[in-house]
Every structure is written in C-alpha cells, then in structure tokens.
C-alpha cells in the first residue's frame, strides 16, 4: 500500500516545489489591512455605525433573512480530504505518535520527515468540483444559505488570499473555491457565508515539534503553512515536564498559551480580507476565538464586518460559541448540540451529516434524514437555525450517502416548509416525554430519538396559524396537545380548524378542558409518504380559514 501511494505521489506531484509561488510582501499586506480595519472601527470614525467596543456592538440585531431561512449548508472541504482518514483533524493528529492517524500516515506514506501534511497539497486537485451542481443539490435539499470553510485550522486557505501562498487559487486545485461558490450561491438567490477556524492555527502544528518531522524542520516557505506551531499549555517552571500532546481544558481557554500580537494581527487581517473579497452575509468563527487575548481583535473585526455590510446594504450574521461574545452583539452557535428550551434571541446549531468527521473520510457513518428532520423541527421551535455540514471528497464530488439524505430532507421541506421557513416561535416550543439530555449544549449531544407524543410548535408570521408538529405518527388513532386546552393563556381565540400539510382533508378535533385532541387514522393517509414529522396546521383566525 505504501509503495502504491508513493508512486502516485511521485507521478502526480513529486514535491511541494512544483507548487511554489513568487516571493511577496505578506507582512506588508497584513500591516496595511490592519490599518484599514482599525481606521474603520475606531471611535473617531463618526461615519461608521459600529465601533470596536461591546457597547457599540450591542446595537446589532440578527436580521430577518436569517430568522426566515432556518436551514443552511456547511462545507468542510480542504487538503484533509486527500488522506480521508479519521477526521478533519488529521493534519494535526498525524504528528501525534501512537495515534491512529500517525500510524496510518507512516504506514501509508512513510516518514514524517520526508512526507508531511504539505505534501498532500499537490494531490488535492478537485478535478470534479462543480459549484453549480453543488448549489443545485443544496437548493433541492431546501437550504437557504451556504457556508464553505474558508480556512480550517490547517492553515490552507480555500480562497485566493493575498496574505499566504498556501491557498487554493495558487496551490492544489488552482481555483478560488470560495469565490466560485459565492457566485453560484448568489446566482440561485441564496445567502452566502464563510467560516474561519484560523484561531486554532496558533497551536495546531505544535505537536509536530516534539519529534523529528517536517514541522520541526520547516523552511521559510513551509513556515507559512505550519507556523507558529506553539505549545497549547502555559509556560511551566524549569524542570517541570509536560505532555506536549495533551490539550488543556477546552472550557477554560485562559489556561491555554495566549497568542502573540503578530498572530492576532494576522488573524484579524485574514478574517477581514474575507469580508472585503466576498461580502459574506454570514461569518462563522470556531470556538478558540473565546481565548481572552482575542477580545479586542474580535471587537475590531465585528465592527469592521458590520460597518462594511452596512455600506453594501447587506444584513450580516456573525456567530460565536460559548461565551466568546456578549449575546446582544452577535449570534450564538452551538456545535453538535441543542437547547432544552426556547431561546428568546435567535441562535444556531451546527451539526454534520456524517457522524465521525466534518470533512470526508472513508468508511464514515451518516445521519438518517429522519433524525435530521426532527432536529430541524426541534431547533426551529426553539427560535434556532440548523447549519448542516457536508464533507466533499478531494475530487470535488459529494458522497452518495450525503446526497440521498439531503434529497430526503428536501422532499420533506417541500411539503412541510410552511411550518419552518419564515415562522416565528410560538409561546411554547412544545411538549412531550422526550427531554434534551443533560449538558445538551456540549458537543455530540444532538442525536436523540423522539416519539409521536413529542410535539413542537411554530407560528406563522401573520399570526393566522400555529403549527403543531408531531415527531412521528401516533398509532393510537389520536394525538393530544395537552398545553392547548380550552381557555389556555397561549391563544387569544379558540382553534377553529385543523388540517394536515400534504393532505387535502380536514382533521377532526376537539379542544377540551384537557387539551387539543386530534382524531387520526391508525396509519398516515396514503397520499403522504412516511415521514419523521407530521405538520398539523391549527387555524386561529376563523374568518381567514373560511376563505
């Protein structure tokens, strides 16, 4: 296997030398960009609506387009899709002796001194990448916004960056992937966003310094990919031995080694470059922006992004995780998690269609369409959006397993989207026996089974309808929404009619002192395909229902 891999590497791209670019003044470009950002976000710029302070940024409001959209597609695609092993952290894990990624790397490609992560770049060719075909698929899936990863923690930009030679326009595919996706997305009338995971690059390759690897022996060119390669932990007293591979507590980023000024300014310059190049409607940052040293730079970025968006008549969304920003300055994102109750301000959860990795890896498992439809419903009922990730293969094709799930989600939304898109939360998010797990906002707590007795509510923006969405079909022949009893304080008028989306007939009902009881057949109507959730439209405006 190793011989075949090395022959392929030799024939296609024997080294990174074939990918080199002319020397450029990257430091000067970064300095110039920083000056521009600070001039824009300064308090002295009276023309700008936002400035670099939490007090100024508190004037931000999540735009209606985002609240209406509800469902977006996330795209983790990069050099890590070439080895396609383990998960998207392969570029880091391959340098940790004893790890599965390390063993695979050495067995397949040989010594880490001779073949490092940089050597995958020439093999990342994206020969079948068709942005229009991707967007066509995502439209069929029902997505309303698309968010490619502009740069993951590995330091390889998927766009034509002027601040690093390690970008997809100059190496690998030799295509501005982000730019092509932006054009295809906006051509279909969808909103476009980008994500940046560059904050973690401070320590990402630090594990490669512990043994003899191409990280430890990096050149001036490869330092632009692998550097800074700092340790994760705080400095220790002389003589204290620390494990260079052990991560500090991820919930207490103050216990990690803080980045220096040079790195923080590079982060700000590259992040704001994305704003200038692509005018994104949406920007997603990963969790390490919560490290305290980022705070003033994060404020500068947010002000710059909001101000530039206002100039271009765009309504921006900026997401953060955990406590990285005050809740009134941006939009909370919860990775692979959920809330156990409604949040009064809009939020988002992001999860992946693949279970073990965000990027494509061989032999991954995939979520079912049913589980994801139920998660969309649960999230929207609690005033949230779902950003669903897809990991394309290195050749630019979408895995068939992902395509199938996306199309099934789209079929459900085609019938039931009225209860999702453009809705607002009802007074209650729902009812039923299934509760969100403890610590539900932690990673990998979002996959959860439901019962037909679990009901989620949404409301139409014109107040004509409340939607009661059953997360399954009750075989008992009836469904009772206990919270909608006659005389309840949540509805100003009685329910006057009930129908089932996708079915032409009315649904018999009684609104009693004990709840709203719907009389149903034992099986769903034959006109409906079997589904993970069924939407009952409750009419609360009788005059409107009679028309």
C-alpha positions as CSV (number, residue, x, y, z in Angstrom):
1,X,0.0,0.0,0.0
2,X,2.8,2.4,0.9
3,X,4.6,1.7,-2.4
4,X,1.4,2.4,-4.4
5,X,0.8,5.7,-2.5
6,X,4.4,6.8,-3.0
7,X,4.4,6.0,-6.7
8,X,1.2,8.0,-7.1
9,X,2.7,11.0,-5.3
10,X,5.9,10.8,-7.4
11,X,4.0,10.6,-10.7
12,X,1.4,13.4,-9.9
13,X,3.4,15.8,-7.9
14,X,6.8,14.8,-6.6
15,X,7.1,17.6,-4.1
16,X,5.8,21.0,-2.9
17,X,8.4,22.6,-5.1
18,X,6.0,22.5,-8.1
19,X,3.5,24.5,-6.0
20,X,5.8,27.3,-5.0
21,X,4.9,30.9,-5.8
22,X,6.9,34.2,-6.2
23,X,8.0,35.9,-3.0
24,X,5.6,38.5,-1.8
25,X,5.5,41.0,1.0
26,X,2.8,39.2,3.1
27,X,3.8,41.1,6.2
28,X,3.3,44.4,4.4
29,X,-0.1,43.4,3.2
30,X,-1.2,42.3,6.7
31,X,0.0,45.6,8.1
32,X,-1.9,47.5,5.5
33,X,-5.1,45.6,6.2
34,X,-4.8,46.1,9.9
35,X,-4.5,49.8,9.5
36,X,-7.6,49.8,7.3
37,X,-9.6,47.8,9.9
38,X,-8.6,50.0,12.8
39,X,-9.4,53.2,10.9
40,X,-12.9,51.9,10.1
41,X,-13.7,50.5,13.6
42,X,-12.2,53.4,15.6
43,X,-14.4,55.6,17.8
44,X,-13.1,58.6,15.9
45,X,-14.8,57.4,12.7
46,X,-18.1,59.1,13.2
47,X,-19.5,58.0,9.9
48,X,-19.4,54.3,10.9
49,X,-22.5,52.9,12.7
50,X,-20.4,50.4,14.8
51,X,-17.1,50.8,16.7
52,X,-14.8,48.3,18.4
53,X,-16.5,48.1,21.8
54,X,-19.1,45.8,23.2
55,X,-21.3,48.8,24.0
56,X,-21.3,49.9,20.4
57,X,-21.8,46.4,19.0
58,X,-24.8,45.9,21.3
59,X,-26.8,47.9,18.7
60,X,-26.6,44.8,16.4
61,X,-29.8,42.8,15.6
62,X,-29.9,39.4,13.9
63,X,-31.5,40.1,10.5
64,X,-34.9,38.7,9.4
65,X,-33.4,36.9,6.4
66,X,-31.6,34.6,8.9
67,X,-34.6,34.1,11.1
68,X,-36.6,33.2,8.0
69,X,-34.0,30.9,6.4
70,X,-33.9,28.3,9.2
71,X,-31.7,25.8,7.3
72,X,-28.2,26.2,5.8
73,X,-25.4,24.0,4.4
74,X,-21.9,24.0,5.9
75,X,-19.0,22.7,3.8
76,X,-15.8,21.3,5.3
77,X,-13.6,20.8,2.3
78,X,-9.8,21.1,2.2
79,X,-6.5,19.2,1.9
80,X,-7.6,16.9,4.8
81,X,-10.0,15.3,2.3
82,X,-7.0,13.7,0.5
83,X,-5.9,11.3,3.2
84,X,-9.6,10.9,4.1
85,X,-8.8,9.2,7.4
86,X,-10.1,9.6,10.9
87,X,-11.5,13.1,10.8
88,X,-10.7,16.7,9.7
89,X,-8.1,17.0,12.5
90,X,-5.9,14.6,10.5
91,X,-3.4,17.4,9.7
92,X,-2.7,17.7,13.5
93,X,-3.3,14.1,14.6
94,X,-0.8,12.7,12.1
95,X,2.0,14.3,14.1
96,X,1.0,12.7,17.4
97,X,3.0,9.4,17.9
98,X,0.8,6.4,18.7
99,X,-2.4,8.0,17.4
100,X,-4.4,6.2,14.7
101,X,-3.7,9.0,12.3
102,X,0.1,8.8,12.9
103,X,0.1,5.0,12.4
104,X,-1.9,5.4,9.2
105,X,0.4,8.2,7.9
106,X,3.6,6.3,8.5
107,X,2.3,3.0,7.2
108,X,0.9,4.6,4.0
109,X,3.2,7.5,3.2
110,X,6.4,6.9,5.2
111,X,8.5,9.0,7.5
112,X,7.1,12.4,8.6
113,X,10.4,13.9,7.8
114,X,10.0,13.0,4.2
115,X,6.3,13.3,3.7
116,X,4.3,15.7,5.8
117,X,0.9,17.4,5.5
118,X,2.3,19.9,3.0
119,X,2.9,17.0,0.6
120,X,-0.9,16.3,0.3
121,X,-1.4,19.7,-1.3
122,X,-0.4,18.7,-4.8
123,X,-2.7,15.7,-4.5
124,X,-5.7,18.0,-3.7
125,X,-6.8,18.5,-7.3
126,X,-10.6,18.9,-7.1
127,X,-10.9,17.8,-10.7
128,X,-14.7,17.2,-10.5
129,X,-15.6,20.3,-8.5
130,X,-18.7,21.9,-10.0
131,X,-20.0,24.7,-7.8
132,X,-23.3,25.0,-9.7
133,X,-24.0,21.3,-9.3
134,X,-23.3,21.6,-5.6
135,X,-25.7,24.5,-5.2
136,X,-28.4,22.8,-7.3
137,X,-28.2,19.9,-4.8
138,X,-28.4,22.2,-1.8
139,X,-31.4,24.0,-3.3
140,X,-33.2,20.7,-3.7
141,X,-32.3,19.9,-0.1
142,X,-34.2,23.1,1.0
143,X,-31.2,25.1,2.2
144,X,-31.4,28.9,2.2
145,X,-27.8,29.7,2.9
146,X,-24.4,28.1,2.1
147,X,-21.3,28.4,4.2
148,X,-18.0,26.9,3.0
149,X,-15.0,26.7,5.3
150,X,-12.7,29.5,4.0
151,X,-9.8,28.2,6.1
152,X,-9.6,25.4,8.6
153,X,-7.1,25.1,11.4
154,X,-4.6,23.5,9.0
155,X,-3.5,26.9,7.5
156,X,-4.6,26.2,3.9
157,X,-7.0,28.9,2.6
158,X,-9.7,27.7,0.3
159,X,-9.8,31.1,-1.4
160,X,-7.5,33.5,-3.3
161,X,-5.8,35.0,-0.2
162,X,-3.2,37.8,-0.7
163,X,-1.7,37.0,2.7
164,X,-0.5,33.5,2.3
165,X,0.8,31.5,-0.6
166,X,-0.9,28.4,0.8
167,X,-4.3,29.0,-0.8
168,X,-6.4,27.0,-3.3
169,X,-6.0,29.6,-6.0
170,X,-2.2,29.2,-6.1
171,X,-1.7,25.6,-5.0
172,X,-3.7,22.3,-5.2
173,X,-6.8,22.9,-7.2
174,X,-5.6,26.3,-8.5
175,X,-9.1,27.6,-8.1
176,X,-10.7,30.2,-5.9
177,X,-13.1,27.7,-4.3
178,X,-14.8,30.2,-2.0
179,X,-15.2,32.7,-4.8
180,X,-16.8,30.2,-7.2
181,X,-19.2,29.0,-4.5
182,X,-20.1,32.6,-3.8
183,X,-21.0,33.2,-7.4
184,X,-23.0,30.0,-7.7
185,X,-24.9,30.6,-4.5
186,X,-25.9,34.2,-5.2
187,X,-26.9,33.2,-8.7
188,X,-29.6,31.0,-7.2
189,X,-30.8,33.7,-4.8
190,X,-29.4,32.1,-1.6
191,X,-27.4,33.8,1.1
192,X,-23.7,33.2,1.2
193,X,-21.3,32.9,4.2
194,X,-17.8,31.8,5.2
195,X,-16.3,30.2,8.2
196,X,-12.8,30.6,9.7
197,X,-11.1,28.2,12.0
198,X,-7.7,30.0,11.8
199,X,-7.7,30.9,15.5
200,X,-6.6,27.4,16.4
201,X,-3.7,27.6,14.0
202,X,-1.7,29.2,16.8
203,X,-1.1,25.8,18.4
204,X,-2.3,23.4,15.6
205,X,1.0,22.1,14.5
206,X,2.8,22.4,17.8
207,X,2.6,18.7,18.2
208,X,4.9,18.3,15.2
209,X,7.8,19.9,17.2
210,X,8.2,17.1,19.7
211,X,9.8,14.7,17.2
212,X,11.7,14.9,14.0
213,X,9.2,15.9,11.4
214,X,8.8,18.4,8.6
215,X,7.1,20.7,11.1
216,X,10.1,20.9,13.3
217,X,12.4,21.2,10.3
218,X,10.2,23.7,8.4
219,X,11.7,26.1,5.8
220,X,10.8,29.8,5.4
221,X,8.2,28.7,2.9
222,X,6.6,25.9,4.9
223,X,6.7,28.0,8.0
224,X,3.9,30.0,6.3
225,X,1.8,26.8,6.5
226,X,3.0,25.2,9.7
227,X,3.9,28.2,11.9
228,X,3.6,29.4,14.6
229,X,3.3,25.7,15.9
230,X,3.3,26.9,19.5
231,X,2.5,24.7,22.5
232,X,-1.0,24.6,23.9
233,X,-0.2,24.8,27.6
234,X,1.0,27.8,29.7
235,X,4.7,28.1,30.4
236,X,6.0,25.8,33.2
237,X,8.7,26.2,35.8
238,X,12.2,24.9,34.7
239,X,12.4,21.1,35.3
240,X,8.6,20.6,35.1
241,X,7.9,18.0,32.4
242,X,4.6,18.5,30.4
243,X,2.9,16.3,27.8
244,X,3.2,18.2,24.5
245,X,0.2,16.3,23.2
246,X,-2.2,16.8,26.0
247,X,-4.9,19.5,25.4
248,X,-5.7,21.8,28.3
249,X,-9.3,22.2,29.4
250,X,-11.3,23.3,26.3
251,X,-13.9,25.1,28.5
252,X,-11.2,27.3,30.1
253,X,-9.2,28.9,27.3
254,X,-7.5,31.2,29.8
255,X,-5.4,28.1,30.7
256,X,-4.1,27.8,27.1
257,X,-1.0,29.7,25.9
258,X,-2.3,33.0,24.6
259,X,-1.4,34.0,21.0
260,X,1.0,36.9,20.5
261,X,0.4,40.2,18.8
262,X,1.8,39.1,15.4
263,X,-0.6,36.1,15.3
264,X,-3.6,38.1,16.4
265,X,-3.0,40.8,13.8
266,X,-2.6,38.1,11.1
267,X,-5.9,36.6,12.2
268,X,-7.6,39.9,12.0
269,X,-6.1,40.8,8.6
270,X,-7.1,37.4,7.1
271,X,-10.6,37.4,8.6
272,X,-11.3,40.9,7.3
273,X,-9.9,40.1,3.9
274,X,-12.8,37.6,3.6
275,X,-15.2,40.4,4.2
276,X,-13.6,42.6,1.6
277,X,-13.3,39.9,-1.1
278,X,-16.7,38.1,-0.7
279,X,-19.1,40.4,1.2
280,X,-20.4,37.5,3.2
281,X,-23.9,37.6,4.6
282,X,-22.7,35.2,7.3
283,X,-19.4,34.7,9.1
284,X,-18.8,31.7,11.4
285,X,-15.9,31.5,13.9
286,X,-14.8,28.4,15.7
287,X,-14.5,28.1,19.4
288,X,-11.0,29.3,20.0
289,X,-11.9,33.0,19.5
290,X,-13.0,32.7,23.1
291,X,-9.4,32.8,24.2
292,X,-9.2,36.1,26.1
293,X,-6.4,37.5,24.0
294,X,-8.7,37.7,21.0
295,X,-11.2,40.1,22.7
296,X,-10.0,43.4,21.3
297,X,-9.4,41.9,17.9
298,X,-12.8,40.3,17.8
299,X,-14.4,43.6,18.6
300,X,-12.4,45.2,15.8
301,X,-13.5,42.5,13.4
302,X,-17.2,42.7,14.3
303,X,-17.3,46.4,13.9
304,X,-15.5,46.2,10.6
305,X,-17.8,43.5,9.3
306,X,-21.0,45.2,10.4
307,X,-19.8,48.6,9.0
308,X,-18.7,47.1,5.7
309,X,-22.0,45.3,5.4
310,X,-24.0,48.5,6.1
311,X,-22.1,50.2,3.3
312,X,-23.1,47.4,0.9
313,X,-26.7,47.3,2.1
314,X,-26.2,43.8,3.5
315,X,-27.6,42.4,6.7
316,X,-24.8,40.4,8.4
317,X,-24.8,37.5,10.8
318,X,-21.7,36.8,12.9
319,X,-21.7,33.7,15.1
320,X,-19.7,32.9,18.2
321,X,-19.6,29.9,20.6
322,X,-19.9,29.6,24.3
323,X,-19.1,33.0,26.0
324,X,-16.8,34.4,23.3
325,X,-19.1,37.5,22.8
326,X,-21.9,39.1,24.7
327,X,-25.3,37.7,23.5
328,X,-26.5,41.0,22.2
329,X,-23.6,41.6,19.9
330,X,-23.7,38.6,17.6
331,X,-25.5,35.2,17.2
332,X,-24.8,32.2,19.4
333,X,-23.8,28.9,17.7
334,X,-23.9,25.6,19.5
335,X,-21.8,22.9,17.8
336,X,-23.4,19.4,17.6
337,X,-25.7,20.4,20.5
338,X,-29.1,21.6,21.3
339,X,-31.1,23.7,23.8
340,X,-33.6,22.2,26.2
341,X,-35.9,25.2,26.0
342,X,-36.7,28.2,23.8
343,X,-34.1,31.0,23.5
344,X,-35.7,34.4,23.2
345,X,-33.0,35.7,20.8
346,X,-32.1,33.8,17.6
347,X,-29.4,31.2,17.7
348,X,-28.0,28.4,15.6
349,X,-26.8,24.8,16.0
350,X,-24.4,23.2,13.5
351,X,-24.0,19.5,13.0
352,X,-22.8,17.2,10.3
353,X,-24.5,14.8,8.0
354,X,-21.5,12.5,8.7
355,X,-21.1,11.2,12.3
356,X,-17.4,10.8,12.8
357,X,-15.9,13.6,10.8
358,X,-16.8,17.1,9.5
359,X,-14.6,16.5,6.5
360,X,-14.9,13.5,4.2
361,X,-13.3,10.3,5.5
362,X,-13.6,6.8,4.1
363,X,-16.0,4.4,5.9
364,X,-17.8,7.2,7.8
365,X,-21.3,6.7,9.0
366,X,-24.2,9.1,8.1
367,X,-27.1,10.5,9.9
368,X,-30.6,9.5,8.7
369,X,-32.8,12.0,7.1
370,X,-35.5,11.3,9.8
371,X,-33.1,12.2,12.6
372,X,-32.1,15.4,10.9
373,X,-35.7,16.5,10.0
374,X,-36.6,16.0,13.7
375,X,-33.6,18.1,14.7
376,X,-34.6,20.9,12.3
377,X,-38.1,20.9,13.8
378,X,-36.8,20.9,17.4
379,X,-34.3,23.6,16.7
380,X,-36.7,25.9,14.8
381,X,-39.4,25.5,17.6
382,X,-36.8,26.9,20.0
383,X,-36.0,30.0,17.8
384,X,-32.9,28.5,16.2
385,X,-31.5,27.6,12.8
386,X,-29.7,24.4,11.7
387,X,-26.5,24.6,9.7
388,X,-25.9,21.1,8.3
389,X,-22.4,20.1,7.3
390,X,-21.4,18.1,4.2
391,X,-17.8,16.9,3.6
392,X,-17.0,16.6,-0.1
393,X,-14.3,14.2,-1.4
394,X,-11.0,15.5,-2.5
395,X,-12.0,15.2,-6.2
396,X,-14.9,17.6,-5.6
397,X,-17.8,15.1,-5.6
398,X,-20.4,14.9,-2.8
399,X,-20.6,11.4,-1.3
400,X,-23.7,9.5,-2.5
401,X,-24.8,8.8,1.1
402,X,-24.9,12.5,1.8
403,X,-26.8,13.2,-1.4
404,X,-29.5,10.7,-0.6
405,X,-30.1,12.2,2.9
406,X,-30.1,15.8,1.6
407,X,-32.7,14.9,-1.1
408,X,-34.9,13.2,1.5
409,X,-34.7,16.3,3.7
410,X,-35.7,18.4,0.7
411,X,-38.7,16.3,-0.1
412,X,-40.0,16.8,3.5
413,X,-39.4,20.5,3.4
414,X,-41.1,20.8,0.0
415,X,-44.3,19.5,1.7
416,X,-43.9,21.0,5.1
417,X,-41.7,24.0,4.7
418,X,-44.6,26.3,5.5
419,X,-44.2,25.3,9.2
420,X,-40.4,26.0,9.0
421,X,-39.4,28.9,6.7
422,X,-40.4,32.4,7.8
423,X,-42.0,31.2,11.0
424,X,-41.5,32.5,14.5
425,X,-41.6,30.8,17.8
426,X,-45.0,30.1,19.4
427,X,-45.3,31.0,23.1
428,X,-44.2,27.4,23.9
429,X,-41.6,25.4,22.0
430,X,-43.6,22.2,22.5
431,X,-44.4,19.3,24.8
432,X,-43.9,15.6,25.1
433,X,-42.0,12.9,27.1
434,X,-38.6,13.4,25.5
435,X,-36.3,15.9,27.1
436,X,-33.0,17.2,25.9
437,X,-30.1,15.4,27.5
438,X,-28.2,16.9,30.4
439,X,-25.4,19.2,29.2
440,X,-27.2,19.3,25.8
441,X,-25.1,22.2,24.6
442,X,-22.0,20.0,24.7
443,X,-20.6,18.5,21.5
444,X,-22.2,15.3,20.2
445,X,-25.3,15.7,22.3
446,X,-27.7,16.4,19.4
447,X,-28.6,12.9,18.1
448,X,-31.8,11.9,20.0
449,X,-34.8,9.7,19.3
450,X,-38.3,11.1,19.7
451,X,-41.8,9.7,20.0
452,X,-45.1,10.6,18.3
453,X,-46.2,12.2,21.6
454,X,-43.4,14.7,21.2
455,X,-44.9,17.8,19.6
456,X,-43.1,21.0,18.6
457,X,-44.8,24.3,17.8
458,X,-44.1,27.1,15.4
459,X,-46.2,30.1,14.4
460,X,-46.8,31.9,11.1
461,X,-45.5,35.4,11.0
462,X,-49.1,36.7,10.1
463,X,-50.5,35.1,13.3
464,X,-53.1,33.1,11.3
465,X,-51.7,29.7,12.1
466,X,-49.9,27.7,14.8
467,X,-48.2,24.6,13.6
468,X,-48.2,21.5,15.8
469,X,-45.5,19.2,14.5
470,X,-45.7,15.6,15.8
471,X,-42.3,13.8,15.6
472,X,-43.9,10.6,14.4
473,X,-47.4,9.3,13.6
474,X,-49.4,8.1,16.7
475,X,-50.7,4.6,16.2
476,X,-53.4,5.1,18.8
477,X,-55.7,7.0,16.5
478,X,-55.4,10.3,18.3
479,X,-52.9,13.0,19.2
480,X,-53.4,15.3,22.2
481,X,-51.6,18.6,22.6
482,X,-52.1,19.0,26.3
483,X,-50.9,22.6,26.5
484,X,-53.6,23.8,24.1
485,X,-56.5,23.1,26.3
486,X,-59.7,25.1,26.0
487,X,-59.2,28.5,27.6
488,X,-55.4,28.2,27.7
489,X,-53.5,31.5,28.1
490,X,-51.4,31.0,25.0
491,X,-54.1,31.5,22.3
492,X,-56.2,34.6,22.3
493,X,-59.0,32.8,20.3
494,X,-60.1,29.2,20.1
495,X,-58.8,26.9,17.3
496,X,-61.4,26.9,14.5
497,X,-59.9,24.3,12.1
498,X,-57.1,21.8,11.7
499,X,-55.5,20.4,8.6
500,X,-52.5,18.2,7.8
501,X,-49.9,19.6,5.4
502,X,-49.7,17.4,2.3
503,X,-53.3,16.1,2.8
504,X,-56.4,17.8,1.4
505,X,-58.9,16.9,4.1
506,X,-59.6,18.5,7.4
507,X,-58.6,16.8,10.7
508,X,-61.4,16.2,13.2
509,X,-60.6,17.8,16.6
510,X,-61.9,18.8,20.0
511,X,-60.5,21.5,22.2
512,X,-61.4,20.3,25.6
513,X,-60.5,21.3,29.1
514,X,-57.7,18.7,29.0
515,X,-56.1,19.6,25.7
516,X,-56.5,19.7,21.9
517,X,-57.4,16.2,20.7
518,X,-57.0,15.3,17.1
519,X,-58.7,12.2,15.7
520,X,-56.5,10.4,13.3
521,X,-56.4,7.1,11.3
522,X,-54.1,4.5,12.7
523,X,-51.8,4.9,9.7
524,X,-50.9,8.2,7.9
525,X,-53.1,9.0,4.8
526,X,-51.9,7.1,1.8
527,X,-51.3,10.4,0.0
528,X,-48.5,11.1,2.4
529,X,-45.1,9.5,2.2
530,X,-43.8,8.0,5.6
531,X,-42.1,10.9,7.4
532,X,-40.2,11.7,10.5
533,X,-42.6,14.5,11.4
534,X,-46.2,15.5,10.5
535,X,-47.4,19.0,10.5
536,X,-50.9,19.9,11.7
537,X,-51.9,23.4,10.8
538,X,-54.0,25.0,13.5
539,X,-56.2,27.8,12.3
540,X,-56.7,30.6,14.9
541,X,-58.3,33.1,12.5
542,X,-61.7,31.7,11.6
543,X,-62.6,34.3,9.1
544,X,-59.3,33.6,7.3
545,X,-59.9,29.8,7.5
546,X,-63.4,30.2,5.9
547,X,-62.0,31.9,2.7
